[in-house]
Amino acid sequence: MKIWKKYRHQKALLKFLLSYITVFLLPVLFLLFYFYPQTTAIMKEAAIDSSNALLIQTVNNIDMQMENFWNYPDAIHRNNQLNRPVFRADHGYNTYHIMQEMEKMFGYNSFVEKVIFYNKESSYFYSFPGSYPLDEFNEIDSTFYYPNWDKRMMLQDLNQLTDISIRSAEPLELYGRFNSSYDAVTVLMPVPYRNLYSYGVLMLVIPEHKFFLNQPYDDDEIQHNFFVFDKEGELLAASDHESEYEYHELVALLEDRGENLDELITLSGKRYLISLQASKIYGLTFMSVTPLEDVLHKITRLKAVTFLLIMIIISVEVLLIYLFMRTNYEPIRKLRKKALVSVKSLPTQNLNEYEVVSYAFDSLHNENRELFSKVMLNKNISKEYFFIQYLNGTLPKDDVSKQAIEHQIQLKEYVCSLTFFAKDRNIITLLPGLKGYIDLIGTEFDQLGSYLVKGLRHEDFILILTMDQQELAKLVEEKLRTFSSNVRIGVGTVEKVERLNNSYIHSLAALEVSILNEQSQVVDYDQIDVESANVLSQLFDTIKVIEMSLTRRDSMLSQKQLNKLINLMKTKVSSIFVLKMIFINTYNVLAKELNQLGHNEDYYYAISEKKIDVLQLEKILRSMSEKLVTEWESHESVKGSVNIQEVLNYLDQHYMDANMSMQQVADQFGLSYTNFSHYFKKKIGENFAPYLEKRRINEAKILLSESKYPIKFIAEQVGYLNANSFTRSFKKVEGISPGEYRKLN
C-alpha cells in the first residue's frame, strides 16, 4: 500500500514495469503449460519415426544385399568354365580353376564373408582363398569349424538339401593365418536350384553383425535392438544378445500380431516400442525393440533443469527490471520539467510524463516546420529546375559544376542515370519500392552520391548517381537485381559529369525494354543489343554441349549447360524470334533422347507467340531434363553387374571396327558413358582409349612381322581410317614408325 501511494503519480514508471513483467511472463507460462507437454508427445512420435526409419533402412539394406543370392546357384550351373567334369576330376589345376571362377563371381560381395561350394560327388569344399577336402572341413582345429553343427549332421543336411535353407546365427571358428571367431548366419542353396538332381550346395556365410550395419551405437543415442526371424518364426539374428527380455516373448509377439505391428508392449515388466517390417526376401521378418524410458529420459531431465532455470531467471529479471526502470526514469522526470518550461500552456486534462513531453515537442516541431517551409520553398524549386535543365542538356557544359555548387549539390567525375517506372503506372505503388532501392544504395555504397528527381513523364522517377569510379555503377546494378518489387528500372551508361543527358536518354531506352520484357526488372542499356552473332553463337554452342552430354548420359554436365542456356535466355534474349528458335531446338534435343528411351514425346516445330513466357519455357525444359535423369537412373538400376572379361572379349572381337568408341561399348553393356569410364579404369588400371590403342598396335605388330601387306592395308585391318593416323598412333606407342619396326623385325 505504501509503494502504491509513493508511485501512483508516476504512471509511466508503473506502466513500463507492468508491461515488461507481462511480456516476460507470457512466454514463460507458454513454455511451462504448452511447450513441454507438446514436446514430450513430439519426442515420442519422433522416436517411433526414428525406429521405423532405422528398421526400414535395415530391411532395405538386407533386401538389396540378398536379392541377387537366388541367382547364384544358376550362375554356377550355367558357367561354361565350371562344368561337371571339372568338379569330378581330382586335379590340383581344376581346384585352382574353380577357386578363380568363384572369386570372379562372388569376390566383390562384401556382405558375404565366405562363399563355399560343396560338391556332393567328390565331397570337396571349394572356396577362395583355400578349398578343403572332407576330412579337413568342420573339424576341431581345422580351418573352418562350426562348434554347434555336428559334422555328420552337416553332411546329412547338405546331401539331402532340395530347397534354400537359412541357419540361425551360430558360432564359427576360423583357424590358420587369420584366427578369428564370430557368430554367422549360413545360407544353403542347392546347385542347380529347384532341380531334383542337384550335384552341389552353395554355402553363403554372413557375419551376424552385418545384418545391422545401420544401427547407431553411440552411448548418448537411443538404443534400438533389432531381430531377424525366418518364415517359420525362428530367430535368425539379433543385434544384442544381452537384452533383459526373453526371445520366446518376441516369437510369441510375432505369432500374435503378424507382420503389421507398431505399438507399445510390456516385456519382462518394462515398456518397449515394437515395430515390425516384412522383407521381400525369403519371408524374413525384421523387428525393432526400443526401451520407452530411453525415449523419455532426456526430455524429462531437460524439463526439470529448464524449470529450475526459468525460476532463477524470473527472480533475477524482476530485480533487474525494477532497478533499470528506476534508473532510466530520472532523465524522463528532468525532461518533463524542461518541457513544462518550454510551452506557454498545457491542456486542462491531466497528462502523464510522456504526454507532457510529447505535447511540448509537437508544439516546437510545428513552429519549426512553418519556418523551415518558408525557407526551403524557394530553395527546392531552384534545385528542381537545375536538375531538369541538367537532364535535358540545356545547361552549358562549363557551367554545370559551378551551378551544382551554388545549389549545394556535390557532383563527382562520373554520373549515371537510373529511370524508375511502376509496372501498373501507379505512382503510389512506385514510391515504396523506390524508397527501398534508395535505402539499399545508401546503405551499401557510401562512395556514391545520389539525387532523386521527378521524371519528365508522370510515372517516372530518376535517380542520378555520381561517382569517382565507373565500376561502382555496375555494382549498384547488380545489387538492384537482387531487390524484388514491381518497379521497372532502366540503367543508362556511365558518362562524364557534363554528359548526364546521354546517360538519361540511354536509361529511357533501357526502361522501355524492361517494360516490354516481363522477366527483366532491371535492364542495362549496354545489354539491349542481344541479336549479335556472338550471342547467337554462344547460345547454339551451349545447345551442342547439351546434346553431347545427353549422348554420354552425363547428367551433371547436361544440368550445368541447361542452367547456362536458361540464364542466357533470361538475360541476353529479348527478340521473340530468337527465343522461339532457341527453345524449339533445345526441346527437340531433349525429346529425341527421351524417345530413344521409350517415351512418346511430341516435337515442337512452331510455337504461338502468346505462349512466349521465359518462366514457362524454363519450366518445360527443366521438366524434360528431370525426366531424362530419372530414366537414366532407372535404366542403370535394372542392369546387372558387368564382367570385365566380357568387356575385354567384346573388344577383342570388335577392335578392328574404325567406329569403335567408349560410348558404343558402354551402350553394349547397359552403362552410361561416365560410369563405364570409371568402371573400366578401376578394373584395368588405365583409360579406355589408351587400352584400345595398344590393343590395335599389338595386332599391327604381328601383321608387320609376319606379313608383307602394305601399311595402309594393315591400318585398315586393325581399325584405323587411314595410314597417317595409324602411323601417328604406332609411333606414339612404340617410339618408331611402322616401317622402321618392320625392318627391325
Secondary structure, 3 states (H helix, E strand, C coil): CHHHHHHCCCHHHHHHHHHHHHHHHHHHHHHHHHHHHHHHHHHHHHHHHHHHHHHHHHHHHHHHHHCCHHHHHHHHHHCCCCCHHHHHCCCHHHHHHHHHHHHHHHCCCCCCCEEEEEECCCCEEECCCCCECHHHECCCCCCEECCCCCHHHHHHHHHCCCCCEEEEEEEEEECCCCCEEEEEEEEEEEECCCCCCCCEEEEEEEEHHHHHCCCCCCCCCCCCEEEEECCCCCEEEECCCCCCCCHHHHHHHHHHHCCCCEEEEEECCEEEEEEEEECCCCCCEEEEEEEHHHHHHHHHHHHHHHHHHHHHHHHHHHHHHHHHHHHHHHHHHHHHHHHHHHCCCCCCCCCCHHHHHHHHHHHHHHHHHHHHHHHHHHHHHHHHHHHHHHHHCCCCHHHHHHHHHHCCCCCCCEEEEEEEEECCCCHHHHHHHHHHHHHHHHHHCCCCEEEEEECCCCCEEEEEEEECCCHHHHHHHHHHHCCCCCEEEEECCCEEHHHHHHHHHHHHHHHHHHHHCCCCCEEEHHHCCCCCHHHHHHHHHHHHHHHHHHHCCCHHHHHHHHHHHHHHHHHCCCCHHHHHHHHHHHHHHHHHHHHHCCCCCCCCCCCCHHHCCHHHHHHHHHHHHHHHHHHHHHHHHCCCCCCHHHHHHHHHHHCCCCCCCHHHHHHHCCCCHHHHHHHHHHHHCCCHHHHHHHHHHHHHHHHHHHCCCCHHHHHHHCCCCCHHHHHHHHHHHHCCCHHHHHHHC
